[in-house]
Amino acid sequence: MVNYLRSEFYKVSHRKYTYGFLLVLLAGAAFLVGTWAYTNSRGNNIGFSGGVGILAMMLNFGYYLTLITGDLAFSDQYKFNTLKNEVSYGLPRVRSYLGKLVTACVVALAACAVVIGVYIALCWVLLPHDPAVDGEVLKGIAFSVLAMLPLWLGAQALTIFFFFTFKSSTAASVAVVGVLMGIPELLKLLAYFVNPGFASVKRFLLIGAYETMPALGDWATLGYGCAVGAGWFLVATAAGILALRKREIN
């Protein structure tokens, strides 16, 4: 497994796509902070705490970025017959599945650390400070990211499941967005037109959990995020492995 992971990390680290993806995210972070710094020079008043605080409202984008990190790890295995070759050469299917999943998760966590770290650093350098609140804001965003990590990883496991399930990466991406965004909206409609009880189901979904968190206490938020994220991660991974074991790959 270690050698397989080394091979997967080597492939990801030598793809231009990887660095292009990271560059776009960093450019977006620099653009946002640079825009606020410019508007401050024109009389606006966005400080470090405000810039970092806005980050909390953008954390849900992490769900959809798992499509890119999942694609980086899976890399159109069906299109290029690389999964078929791995199976033909006797590589265990479970190893292939878990290897891709671990690779995607590590790449996602690394990208998260780099982008959020650079964003906060730019806010620190370019935006004015208020020592009375800066420390609390940093603690708050650190806690928010920590609570979101299990949900992001759950979304990453779901993404890998669909990439292994569908031969088309486009179909897999549509399925991921459908589960993340479509099902919560469907539950809203069912709650409105059929039974209000459908609304309670939404809190067990990945994005539904994100929307539920602000109403919880600190430690309840962390535990809730871990429980929902771990549940999705384990179920998606188990379903993916079982499906891959029975699948005819040609």
C-alpha positions as CSV (number, residue, x, y, z in Angstrom):
1,M,0.0,0.0,0.0
2,V,2.9,2.4,0.8
3,N,4.4,1.9,-2.6
4,Y,1.1,2.4,-4.3
5,L,0.5,5.6,-2.4
6,R,4.0,6.8,-3.4
7,S,3.1,6.2,-7.0
8,E,-0.2,8.0,-6.7
9,F,1.4,11.0,-5.0
10,Y,4.1,11.1,-7.6
11,K,1.6,11.2,-10.4
12,V,-0.5,14.0,-8.8
13,S,2.6,16.0,-8.0
14,H,3.8,15.9,-11.6
15,R,0.5,17.0,-13.2
16,K,0.3,20.6,-14.4
17,Y,-3.4,20.4,-13.5
18,T,-2.5,20.2,-9.8
19,Y,-0.5,23.4,-9.8
20,G,-3.0,25.2,-12.1
21,F,-5.8,24.4,-9.6
22,L,-3.7,25.6,-6.7
23,L,-2.7,28.7,-8.6
24,V,-6.3,29.6,-9.4
25,L,-7.3,29.3,-5.7
26,L,-4.3,31.4,-4.6
27,A,-5.0,34.0,-7.2
28,G,-8.6,34.2,-6.0
29,A,-7.5,34.7,-2.4
30,A,-5.0,37.4,-3.5
31,F,-7.6,39.2,-5.5
32,L,-10.1,39.3,-2.7
33,V,-7.6,40.6,-0.1
34,G,-6.1,43.0,-2.6
35,T,-9.5,44.4,-3.5
36,W,-10.3,45.0,0.2
37,A,-6.9,46.6,0.7
38,Y,-7.6,48.9,-2.3
39,T,-11.1,49.9,-1.1
40,N,-9.6,50.6,2.4
41,S,-7.4,53.2,0.7
42,R,-10.6,54.7,-0.7
43,G,-12.2,55.1,2.7
44,N,-13.6,51.6,3.3
45,N,-13.0,49.9,6.6
46,I,-12.3,46.2,6.2
47,G,-9.8,45.1,8.8
48,F,-8.0,41.8,9.4
49,S,-10.8,40.5,11.6
50,G,-13.4,41.4,8.9
51,G,-11.3,39.7,6.1
52,V,-10.8,36.5,8.2
53,G,-14.4,36.5,9.3
54,I,-15.6,36.5,5.7
55,L,-13.6,33.3,5.2
56,A,-16.1,31.5,7.5
57,M,-18.9,32.2,5.0
58,M,-16.8,30.7,2.1
59,L,-16.0,27.4,3.8
60,N,-18.9,25.6,2.0
61,F,-17.1,26.0,-1.3
62,G,-14.8,23.2,0.0
63,Y,-17.5,20.7,-0.7
64,Y,-17.4,21.4,-4.4
65,L,-13.6,21.6,-4.6
66,T,-13.6,17.9,-3.7
67,L,-14.6,17.4,-7.4
68,I,-11.3,18.7,-8.5
69,T,-9.1,16.9,-5.9
70,G,-11.1,13.7,-6.6
71,D,-10.4,14.1,-10.3
72,L,-6.7,14.7,-9.6
73,A,-6.5,11.4,-7.8
74,F,-8.8,9.3,-10.1
75,S,-7.6,10.9,-13.3
76,D,-10.1,9.4,-15.7
77,Q,-9.2,5.8,-14.9
78,Y,-12.0,4.4,-17.2
79,K,-11.2,6.7,-20.1
80,F,-7.5,5.7,-20.2
81,N,-8.1,2.1,-19.1
82,T,-5.6,2.5,-16.2
83,L,-7.9,0.9,-13.7
84,K,-8.4,-2.1,-16.0
85,N,-4.6,-2.4,-16.3
86,E,-4.2,-2.3,-12.5
87,V,-6.7,-5.1,-12.1
88,S,-5.2,-7.1,-14.9
89,Y,-1.8,-7.0,-13.3
90,G,-3.2,-8.4,-10.1
91,L,-3.5,-5.2,-8.0
92,P,-6.2,-5.7,-5.4
93,R,-9.2,-3.6,-6.1
94,V,-9.5,-2.6,-2.5
95,R,-5.9,-1.2,-2.6
96,S,-6.7,0.7,-5.8
97,Y,-9.9,2.2,-4.3
98,L,-8.4,3.1,-0.9
99,G,-5.2,4.4,-2.6
100,K,-7.2,6.8,-4.7
101,L,-9.3,7.9,-1.7
102,V,-6.3,8.5,0.5
103,T,-4.5,10.4,-2.3
104,A,-7.6,12.6,-2.9
105,C,-7.9,13.3,0.9
106,V,-4.2,14.2,1.3
107,V,-4.3,16.5,-1.7
108,A,-7.5,18.2,-0.5
109,L,-6.0,18.7,3.0
110,A,-2.8,20.1,1.6
111,A,-4.6,22.5,-0.7
112,C,-6.8,23.6,2.2
113,A,-3.8,24.3,4.4
114,V,-1.9,26.2,1.7
115,V,-4.9,28.3,0.5
116,I,-6.3,29.2,3.9
117,G,-2.8,29.9,5.3
118,V,-1.9,32.2,2.4
119,Y,-5.3,33.9,2.6
120,I,-4.9,34.7,6.4
121,A,-1.3,35.7,5.8
122,L,-2.3,38.2,3.1
123,C,-5.1,39.6,5.4
124,W,-2.5,40.0,8.2
125,V,-0.1,41.9,5.9
126,L,-2.5,44.0,3.9
127,L,-5.4,44.8,6.2
128,P,-5.5,46.9,9.4
129,H,-5.5,45.3,12.8
130,D,-7.5,45.5,15.9
131,P,-5.7,43.7,18.7
132,A,-8.9,43.6,20.8
133,V,-10.6,41.2,18.4
134,D,-8.0,39.7,16.1
135,G,-7.1,36.9,18.4
136,E,-10.7,35.8,18.9
137,V,-11.4,35.9,15.2
138,L,-8.4,33.7,14.5
139,K,-9.6,31.2,17.2
140,G,-13.1,31.3,15.7
141,I,-12.0,30.5,12.1
142,A,-9.6,27.8,13.3
143,F,-12.5,26.1,15.1
144,S,-14.8,26.5,12.1
145,V,-12.2,24.9,9.8
146,L,-11.6,22.1,12.3
147,A,-15.4,21.4,12.5
148,M,-15.7,21.4,8.7
149,L,-12.8,19.0,8.0
150,P,-14.9,15.9,8.6
151,L,-17.6,17.1,6.4
152,W,-15.2,17.9,3.6
153,L,-13.6,14.5,3.9
154,G,-17.1,13.0,3.8
155,A,-17.7,14.9,0.6
156,Q,-14.4,13.6,-0.7
157,A,-15.3,10.0,-0.1
158,L,-18.6,10.6,-1.8
159,T,-16.8,12.1,-4.8
160,I,-14.4,9.1,-5.1
161,F,-17.4,6.7,-4.8
162,F,-19.1,8.4,-7.8
163,F,-15.9,8.5,-9.9
164,F,-15.5,4.8,-9.4
165,T,-19.2,4.2,-10.0
166,F,-19.6,6.1,-13.3
167,K,-17.4,5.7,-16.3
168,S,-18.0,9.3,-17.3
169,S,-16.3,11.9,-15.0
170,T,-19.0,14.4,-16.1
171,A,-21.8,12.1,-14.9
172,A,-19.9,11.5,-11.6
173,S,-19.6,15.2,-11.1
174,V,-23.2,15.8,-11.8
175,A,-24.1,13.0,-9.3
176,V,-21.9,14.6,-6.6
177,V,-23.5,18.0,-7.1
178,G,-26.9,16.4,-7.1
179,V,-26.3,14.8,-3.7
180,L,-24.7,17.8,-2.2
181,M,-27.1,20.5,-3.5
182,G,-30.1,18.7,-5.1
183,I,-31.2,16.5,-2.3
184,P,-31.3,19.3,0.3
185,E,-33.5,21.4,-2.1
186,L,-35.8,18.4,-2.7
187,L,-36.2,17.9,1.1
188,K,-37.2,21.6,1.4
189,L,-39.9,21.1,-1.2
190,L,-41.1,17.9,0.4
191,A,-41.2,19.6,3.8
192,Y,-43.3,22.4,2.4
193,F,-45.7,20.4,0.3
194,V,-45.8,17.0,2.0
195,N,-44.7,16.9,5.6
196,P,-42.6,19.2,7.7
197,G,-40.7,16.2,9.1
198,F,-38.7,16.0,5.9
199,A,-36.8,19.2,7.0
200,S,-35.3,17.3,10.0
201,V,-33.7,14.8,7.6
202,K,-31.6,17.6,6.0
203,R,-29.4,18.0,9.1
204,F,-27.9,14.6,8.4
205,L,-26.7,15.7,4.9
206,L,-23.3,17.2,4.4
207,I,-24.4,20.7,3.4
208,G,-27.4,20.4,5.8
209,A,-25.0,19.8,8.6
210,Y,-23.0,22.9,7.6
211,E,-26.2,25.0,7.8
212,T,-27.2,23.4,11.2
213,M,-23.9,24.1,12.9
214,P,-24.4,27.8,13.8
215,A,-27.3,26.9,16.1
216,L,-25.2,24.5,18.1
217,G,-22.7,25.1,20.9
218,D,-19.0,24.9,20.3
219,W,-18.3,21.4,21.3
220,A,-21.6,20.2,20.0
221,T,-20.7,21.7,16.6
222,L,-17.4,19.8,16.6
223,G,-19.0,16.5,17.6
224,Y,-21.8,17.0,15.1
225,G,-19.5,17.7,12.2
226,C,-17.3,14.7,13.1
227,A,-20.4,12.4,13.4
228,V,-22.0,13.4,10.1
229,G,-18.7,13.6,8.2
230,A,-17.5,10.2,9.5
231,G,-20.9,8.6,8.7
232,W,-20.8,9.8,5.1
233,F,-17.1,8.8,4.7
234,L,-17.6,5.3,6.0
235,V,-20.8,4.6,4.1
236,A,-19.5,6.0,0.8
237,T,-16.3,4.1,1.1
238,A,-17.9,0.8,2.1
239,A,-20.4,1.1,-0.8
240,G,-17.6,2.0,-3.2
241,I,-15.5,-1.0,-2.3
242,L,-18.4,-3.4,-2.5
243,A,-19.5,-2.1,-5.9
244,L,-15.9,-2.2,-7.2
245,R,-15.5,-5.8,-6.1
246,K,-18.5,-6.9,-8.1
247,R,-17.9,-4.7,-11.1
248,E,-16.8,-6.1,-14.4
249,I,-14.1,-3.8,-15.7
250,N,-13.6,-3.9,-19.4
